């Protein structure tokens, strides 16, 4: 049995099947981007073990095709197993060994990047200081205890929990949160503008005067969903504080009192806090004369890290990012009126893997072709002699 498994995982047929499955997955995922958008298609097709049906995640699902993670993992195992089984050390095969090692590092690095890399954004106006970045593709319900003198205590509940949990009971909160409605993407309208028959989904706060309309998921690369939810606050000692509308479209947090403390609730993009802060000193946006085409845009920021006694100015512009504490800050964009800059923050533990893999593969190819070139030259000299 073990011998058969070894033969399967080291066979060239498995390699061809995985490559064919990968091509089919890329074709299907590319077509799906038209209706789902690039980020949703990536999650369903390339950042999953299986492609599931039905795709909406409701009810019973069945896997209908291997996902990108599964195909990549099998290819990686196949390459390592085949190389170990057929490994025979020889200086003449040094180039082949190096090339295989580079491919293994490249596949493993791509898998680790897909699993552990985190992308977020930091939007700063002139003079703004932030010690966190926002994930524009994920949201969280922030429940904030503002009773402290110096610091606020924040309990962040991911949107995945809001979608699947009907009642949320957290040890840090003196109340439970009952999710009455959740909309992955929505449009908010005042009741006076929503037309006849429109009803609010909340009875407390601004939500009591707002109608929520569910809409299709955003698919364009420059668009994002506007999630909304209706939540009821249930004190653990009994009773109800009413139903509140929380939405990424609402500008300010809402306040209520419970357990002798003052609380704020808001649905916002997920935040990743840093042990340092970034302050925007100046944003520069240059255009080509007579056009609106950007010529150059850059951000001069001040990086302050009390733990490491760092306080320095950095200029971030295209192809010149800031790298600090395992994170890379890229100049990604700006507001249309140039009122703020947008920095993309990337945390990728395996960012060095592609560079190392390319160097090793290049060295392997040079060594392999070098051996053949030297051998050919010797044979030709002998023939001439």
Secondary structure, DSSP 4 states (H G I P E B T S, - for coil): -HHHHHHHHT-HHHHHHHHHHHHHHHHHHHHHHHHH-HHHHIIIIISSSEEEESTT--S--EEEEE-HHHHHHHHHHHHHHHHHHT----GGGHHHHHHHHHHHHHHHHHHHHHHH-EEEEEEEETT-EEEEEEEEEEEEEEEEE---SS--EEEEEEHHHHHH-SEE--TT-SEEEEEEEEESSEEEEEHHHH-TT---S-SBGGGGGEEEEE-PPP-STT-----EEEEEEEETTS----EEEEETT--S-EEEEETTEEEEEEEEEEEEEEEEEEEEEEEEEEE-TTS--EEEEEEEEEEEEGGGTEEEEEEEETTB-EEETTEEEEEEEE-TTSSEEEEEEEE-TTTTHHHHHHHHHHHHHHHHHHHHHHHHHHHHHHHH-
